[in-house]
Amino acid sequence: MPHGTEVLLPEGAPLTDIEYETPQHLIPFGCRSGACGACVIEVIDGFRSLGEADLDETDFLEDLGRTDGTYRLACQCRLLGSATVRVVE
């Protein structure tokens, strides 16, 4: 996201709801089902605040070469607390 951009979402909201909170397209979304990889984010802080990744998401991230455990698919995240993320290009 642009440096310093802060978006507030209600607890339990899917991270895809971010596009309803700002006119900017901060995170690119494609399929919204965890199959296209358009919404890969790097979690800078608050990894556990995005819910647990299921095995399908983890396997797909490995297929994309994102194996160090700091990446998620934004479309699969539910916001459970505060988190700082960076959109992966």
N, C-alpha and C positions, 0 to 999 in steps of 0.2 A: 504494500500500500504506500501511497505517498507518505514520506516521512512526516510524522506528527499527526496523521489522520486518526481520529478516534471515533469509533462507532459503537453505540450502546444497543444491545439486543437483550430481550428478556431471557431469563434463565430457561434452559430447555429448548430454545429456538434453534432451528437448523442454521448453520452458518450461511446457507444460501439466502437467507432473509436479509443479508447485508445489502443486496441490491435494491431493496425497498426503502432503505434508510438514507440513501445518498443518490444523487443524480449521476455520479461517476460510476463507471464499471470497474470496481476495485479488484474483483476476483473474476476471472473468466470462468463461465460455467458452460458445459456442453450437455451431456446426457443426463446429469443429475442422479445417476444410478451407480456411479463408481466404475464405469467401464471405459471412459474416453481419456482420462488423465488431464483434461484441460484445467482443472482446478487444484493442481498440486500446490500445497503451501508448505513452507518451512515454519515450524513452531519455534519461535525465539524464547518465549516464556509462557508458562501455563499449559504445558502439554496435557496434563491430566484434566484440565478444565474443558477439554474438547470431547470427552467421552472415550470409551474404549474402541480401538480399531478392531474390526472383525478379521477373520482369517483371509477372506476374499480381498479386503482392502490391503492388508499386509502383503499378500502374494502379488497383487497388482503393482504396488509400489516397488517391490523387488524386481519385477519385470521391467519397470521404468528405470532401474538403477538407483533408486532412492532407498538405500539399505542401512543408513546409519541411525535410524530410529527417531529422527527429528521431523520427518515429513508425514503429512496426512493429505487425504483428499478432502477438500473443504465441503464437498457435497455430502460427505458421510459423517460430518461432525455435528454434534449437538452441544451448544454452549452451556456449560455447567458452572462457569466462573470466569474470571478475567484471563485473557490470553493475548499475547502479542504474536502476530504472524507476518511472514513475508511471502509475497506471491513469487513462485518460482517461474522463471522464464524458460 
